Amino acid sequence: MNDLYLVWKNLFRKPLRTVLLIISIFIAFLIFGLLVGVNVALNRATETGSASNRMVVANKINFTESLPIAYLNRIATIPGVTAATHQSWFGAYFRDPAQSRFVGFAVDPGSYTAIFADQIRLGPGEREAFIRERTGVIVGRSLANQYGWRVGQTIPISSDIYFRPDGSRSWDMKVVGIFDGAKPTDPTNALYFNYDYLNEIRPFGRDTVGTISVLTASPDINDQVAKAIDATFANSPFETSTVDEKTFSRAFLKQAGDLNFIITMVVAAAFAAILMIVGTTLVSAVRERTKEIGVMKTLGFPGPRVLRMVLGESLLLSGLGGLLGLGVAALALNGLSRSPIGETFGALSMTAPVAAAGMGLALLLGLVTGLAPALSALRMNIIDALGRR
């Protein structure tokens, strides 16, 4: 009879209690796997397609405030700037605003597709059609597949920001191209349409844009160019803040809150609760087996072996719960990657570092919760153990 067999038998001597503990640990690691997996995907989304020499110029107050489109030509003349374009958030949705929101920007077709050629890959003739067609729109492949859109089709795209003079929020757009990303995992749940179409019709905010994207001659001069741009518009009614594209993407995500902090707090709260539950239960379980441990020591089981067995129960318990939780989280992330969430942020998956960190936490949880009862069993005196009622 080996120690592993004894550990297994002792662990499941009260099956209901053990199953409930495993479920508690399972829930904690399910939360950990899902939250960290989504966070990794969000961080990866900010890196995807970001060129090191591409910068974003936004309003200094907040990137939700607009900038005059006249800034574009002035920025283009600043030394070190090789190209510039603009984009304006549209607040796009299709039919139902509660179920079908997606990324939508009004852009200059020619300059935007040139600067973002690494993210927007169109078929032959589609870029030219986009430049030529005033009501033209290019659609990401995943978005086109989701709604069954095809090239040549006219679709009504609505906005929760802009409306037409008659009060309608629906804008008819002709699909002139379907684009792919640089890699199969790049998100393509977005659409881009002609800024002039929006600017000519909207009743407010004319001749303004959301942000301006700048391509510099080299990443080495990014800071120099950023300072020159911001100095150009200093003390103006629309002061600017210029940062590299990755920094801007991270700031955009943080508008929903500091995700890293939120995830840390949620996971910490879950593990603190599980730590108290499992630790208290294991201490009680060892106390219930006081006489049994005394008999084992009388039969010749050395203290270190008893310690290993009690600690083994804790490690096995947390290992089973952690493995199940991370496994189900991996399946859930795989399923989410096929949903609109995955199409927006790219493939969601349980990465090897996340899985390794999760199992490391499971082992740590087992050690922390099992150490006190294991030491208690190690120090237990045979006479006291057999005499305890």
C-alpha positions in Angstrom: 0.0 0.0 0.0 1.7 3.2 -1.2 1.3 6.7 0.1 -0.6 8.0 -3.0 -3.3 5.3 -2.4 -3.6 6.4 1.3 -3.8 10.0 0.3 -6.6 9.3 -2.2 -8.5 7.2 0.3 -8.2 9.8 3.0 -9.2 12.6 0.7 -12.4 10.9 -0.4 -13.4 9.4 2.9 -16.1 12.0 3.0 -17.0 12.4 -0.8 -19.5 15.2 -0.4 -17.1 17.4 1.5 -14.3 16.7 -1.0 -16.5 17.3 -4.0 -17.7 20.7 -2.6 -14.1 21.7 -1.9 -13.1 20.8 -5.5 -16.0 22.8 -6.9 -15.0 25.8 -4.8 -11.4 25.6 -6.1 -12.7 24.8 -9.6 -14.7 28.1 -9.6 -11.7 30.1 -8.5 -9.5 28.8 -11.3 -12.3 29.1 -13.9 -12.5 32.8 -13.0 -8.7 33.0 -13.2 -8.5 31.3 -16.5 -11.3 33.3 -18.2 -10.2 36.8 -16.9 -6.5 36.3 -17.5 -7.2 34.7 -20.9 -9.4 37.7 -22.0 -6.8 40.1 -20.6 -4.0 38.5 -22.6 -6.2 38.7 -25.8 -6.9 42.4 -25.1 -3.2 43.2 -24.6 -2.4 41.2 -27.8 -5.0 43.2 -29.7 -3.2 46.5 -28.8 0.0 45.0 -30.2 -1.5 43.6 -33.4 -0.7 45.6 -36.5 0.9 48.4 -34.5 3.7 49.9 -36.5 6.6 51.3 -34.5 6.7 54.4 -36.6 3.0 55.1 -36.5 1.7 57.7 -34.1 -1.7 59.0 -33.1 -2.6 62.7 -32.6 -5.6 63.3 -30.3 -7.3 66.1 -28.5 -5.3 66.9 -25.3 -8.5 67.0 -23.2 -9.6 63.5 -24.2 -9.5 61.4 -27.4 -13.3 61.6 -27.5 -13.0 65.3 -28.2 -12.6 66.2 -31.9 -9.9 68.1 -33.8 -10.2 70.4 -36.8 -9.5 68.6 -40.1 -7.4 71.6 -41.0 -4.8 70.2 -38.6 -4.1 67.4 -41.0 -2.3 69.5 -43.6 -0.3 71.4 -41.0 0.9 68.1 -39.4 1.9 66.7 -42.8 4.4 69.6 -43.2 6.2 68.9 -39.9 9.7 67.5 -40.5 9.9 63.8 -39.9 6.3 63.2 -40.9 6.0 61.1 -44.1 2.3 60.6 -44.2 -0.9 61.5 -42.3 -4.5 60.5 -42.3 -7.5 60.8 -40.1 -10.3 58.7 -38.6 -13.6 59.5 -36.8 -15.4 57.0 -34.6 -18.9 56.4 -35.9 -20.6 54.4 -33.2 -21.7 51.8 -35.7 -24.4 49.1 -35.4 -26.6 47.1 -37.7 -30.3 47.1 -37.0 -30.2 46.4 -33.3 -27.9 48.6 -31.2 -28.0 46.2 -28.3 -26.8 43.2 -30.3 -24.8 44.3 -33.3 -22.3 47.0 -32.4 -18.9 46.9 -34.0 -15.9 49.1 -34.9 -16.8 51.7 -37.5 -14.7 54.7 -38.7 -15.1 57.4 -41.2 -11.8 57.8 -43.0 -10.1 59.2 -46.0 -10.0 56.1 -48.3 -6.7 56.8 -50.1 -4.4 57.9 -47.3 -6.0 55.6 -44.6 -5.6 52.4 -46.7 -2.1 53.4 -47.6 -0.9 54.0 -44.0 -2.8 51.0 -42.6 -1.9 48.6 -45.5 -0.6 46.1 -42.9 -4.1 45.9 -41.3 -6.4 46.3 -44.3 -5.6 44.0 -47.1 -8.1 44.4 -50.0 -8.6 42.4 -53.2 -7.7 43.7 -56.7 -9.5 46.9 -57.6 -11.2 47.1 -54.2 -9.0 50.0 -52.9 -9.7 52.0 -56.1 -13.4 51.4 -55.8 -13.3 52.6 -52.2 -11.5 55.8 -53.2 -13.9 56.4 -56.1 -17.3 55.5 -54.4 -18.6 58.3 -52.2 -20.9 56.0 -50.2 -18.5 53.1 -50.4 -17.6 51.0 -47.4 -15.0 48.3 -46.9 -15.9 45.6 -44.4 -13.8 43.1 -42.4 -14.2 39.5 -43.4 -15.5 38.3 -40.1 -18.1 41.1 -40.0 -19.1 40.3 -43.6 -19.5 36.6 -42.8 -21.5 37.4 -39.7 -24.2 39.3 -41.6 -23.8 37.7 -45.0 -22.7 40.9 -46.7 -21.2 40.8 -50.1 -19.4 43.2 -52.5 -21.9 45.3 -54.4 -24.6 45.1 -51.8 -26.0 48.3 -50.2 -26.4 48.0 -46.5 -28.0 50.3 -43.8 -25.4 51.1 -41.1 -26.7 53.1 -38.1 -24.9 55.3 -35.7 -25.6 56.2 -32.1 -23.6 59.4 -32.5 -24.5 60.9 -35.9 -27.9 61.4 -37.5 -29.1 62.8 -40.9 -30.9 66.1 -41.3 -34.3 64.3 -41.3 -33.5 62.7 -37.9 -32.7 59.2 -39.3 -29.7 57.4 -37.9 -29.4 55.0 -40.8 -26.8 55.6 -43.5 -26.9 53.6 -46.7 -23.5 52.3 -47.7 -22.3 50.2 -50.7 -19.9 47.4 -49.9 -17.0 47.9 -52.3 -14.5 45.6 -50.6 -14.0 42.9 -48.0 -10.6 43.1 -46.2 -8.4 40.6 -44.3 -5.8 41.2 -41.7 -2.1 40.6 -41.9 -2.5 37.2 -40.1 -5.5 34.9 -39.9 -5.8 35.7 -36.1 -6.1 39.5 -36.7 -9.5 40.9 -35.8 -11.6 41.9 -38.9 -14.8 42.9 -37.1 -14.8 46.4 -38.4 -15.8 48.7 -41.3 -14.5 51.9 -42.8 -16.4 54.4 -45.0 -15.8 57.7 -46.7 -15.4 60.6 -44.4 -16.8 63.0 -47.0 -20.1 61.1 -47.1 -20.5 61.7 -43.3 -19.1 65.3 -43.3 -21.4 66.5 -46.1 -24.6 65.3 -44.4 -24.2 65.4 -40.7 -25.8 68.5 -39.1 -23.1 69.0 -36.4 -19.3 68.6 -36.1 -18.5 69.4 -39.7 -14.9 69.6 -40.7 -13.7 67.9 -37.5 -12.1 64.5 -37.1 -11.6 62.2 -34.1 -7.9 61.5 -34.3 -5.0 61.9 -36.8 -2.6 59.0 -37.6 0.9 60.0 -38.5 3.7 57.9 -40.1 7.2 59.0 -39.3 10.4 58.5 -41.2 11.9 56.4 -38.4 10.8 55.2 -34.9 14.0 56.9 -33.6 12.4 60.3 -34.2 9.0 59.6 -32.8 9.5 61.6 -29.6 10.9 64.5 -31.6 8.0 64.5 -34.0 5.4 64.2 -31.2 6.9 67.2 -29.4 6.9 69.2 -32.6 3.2 68.4 -33.3 2.1 69.3 -29.8 4.2 72.5 -29.8 2.5 73.5 -33.1 -0.9 73.5 -31.5 0.0 74.6 -28.0 -2.2 77.4 -26.5 -4.7 76.8 -29.3 -8.4 76.0 -28.7 -7.7 72.4 -29.7 -4.4 71.4 -28.1 -3.0 68.0 -29.0 -1.5 65.0 -27.4 0.7 62.8 -29.6 1.7 59.3 -28.7 2.8 56.1 -30.4 0.0 53.7 -31.6 0.5 51.1 -28.9 0.3 53.6 -26.1 -2.9 55.1 -27.6 -4.4 51.6 -27.9 -3.7 50.8 -24.2 -5.2 54.2 -23.2 -8.3 53.4 -25.2 -8.8 50.1 -23.4 -8.2 51.8 -20.0 -11.3 53.9 -20.6 -13.2 50.9 -19.4 -11.1 50.7 -16.3 -7.7 49.4 -15.4 -8.3 45.8 -16.5 -5.1 44.5 -14.9 -6.1 45.9 -11.5 -9.7 44.7 -11.8 -8.6 41.2 -12.7 -6.0 41.1 -9.9 -8.6 42.2 -7.3 -11.3 39.7 -8.5 -8.8 36.8 -8.6 -7.3 37.8 -5.2 -10.8 38.0 -3.6 -11.7 34.6 -5.0 -8.5 33.0 -3.8 -8.7 34.6 -0.4 -12.2 33.1 0.1 -11.1 29.7 -1.2 -8.0 29.8 1.1 -10.1 30.3 4.2 -12.6 27.6 3.2 -10.1 24.9 2.2 -7.7 25.7 5.1 -10.4 25.6 7.8 -11.8 22.4 6.3 -8.4 20.6 6.2 -7.6 21.6 9.8 -10.9 20.2 10.9 -10.3 17.0 8.9 -7.0 16.4 10.6 -8.5 17.0 14.0 -11.1 14.4 13.2 -8.3 11.9 12.5 -6.2 12.6 15.5 -6.5 9.0 16.9 -5.9 7.6 13.5 -2.7 9.6 13.1 -1.7 8.4 16.6 -2.2 4.7 15.5 -0.2 5.3 12.3 2.7 6.6 14.4 2.4 3.7 16.8 2.6 1.3 13.8 5.9 3.0 12.7 4.8 5.7 10.4 7.5 8.4 10.9 6.4 12.0 11.3 7.8 13.3 8.0 5.8 10.6 6.2 2.6 11.6 7.9 3.4 15.2 7.0 3.8 14.3 3.4 0.5 12.4 3.3 -1.5 15.3 4.9 0.2 17.8 2.6 -0.4 15.5 -0.3 -4.1 15.6 0.3 -4.1 19.4 0.1 -2.0 19.4 -3.0 -4.2 16.7 -4.7 -7.3 18.6 -3.8 -6.1 22.0 -5.2 -4.5 20.3 -8.2 -7.8 18.6 -9.2 -9.8 21.8 -8.7 -7.2 23.9 -10.6 -6.9 21.4 -13.5 -10.7 21.2 -13.9 -11.1 25.0 -13.7 -8.3 25.8 -16.2 -9.6 23.0 -18.5 -13.1 24.4 -18.6 -11.8 27.9 -19.0 -9.7 26.8 -22.0 -12.9 25.3 -23.6 -14.9 28.4 -22.8 -12.2 30.7 -24.3 -12.1 28.5 -27.4 -15.9 28.9 -27.7 -15.7 32.7 -27.2 -13.1 33.0 -30.0 -15.9 32.0 -32.4 -18.3 34.6 -31.1 -18.4 38.3 -31.9 -16.1 38.9 -28.9 -13.4 36.8 -30.5 -13.9 38.4 -33.8 -13.3 41.8 -32.2 -10.2 40.9 -30.3 -8.8 38.0 -32.2 -8.4 34.4 -31.1 -9.1 33.8 -27.4 -7.2 30.8 -26.0 -5.6 29.4 -22.9 -1.9 30.2 -23.6 0.9 28.1 -22.1 2.1 30.8 -19.8 -1.4 31.3 -18.4 -1.9 27.6 -17.9 1.5 27.2 -16.2 0.8 30.2 -13.9 -2.6 28.7 -13.1 -1.1 25.3 -12.1 1.6 27.1 -10.1 -1.1 28.9 -8.2 -2.9 25.6 -7.6 0.2 24.1 -6.1 0.8 27.2 -4.0 -2.8 27.1 -2.8 -2.3 23.4 -1.8 0.9 24.2 0.1 -0.5 27.2 1.9 -3.8 25.5 2.9 -2.1 22.2 3.8 0.9 23.4 5.7 -0.7 24.1 9.0 -2.6 20.8 9.3 0.5 18.9 8.0 2.7 20.5 10.7 0.1 19.8 13.3 0.1 16.1 12.3 4.0 16.1 12.3 4.2 17.4 15.9 1.3 15.3 17.2 2.4 13.2 20.3 1.3 9.6 20.2 0.0 9.6 23.8 -1.9 12.8 23.3 -3.4 11.7 20.0 -4.6 8.3 21.4 -5.9 10.0 24.6 -7.8 12.8 22.8 -11.6 12.4 22.7 
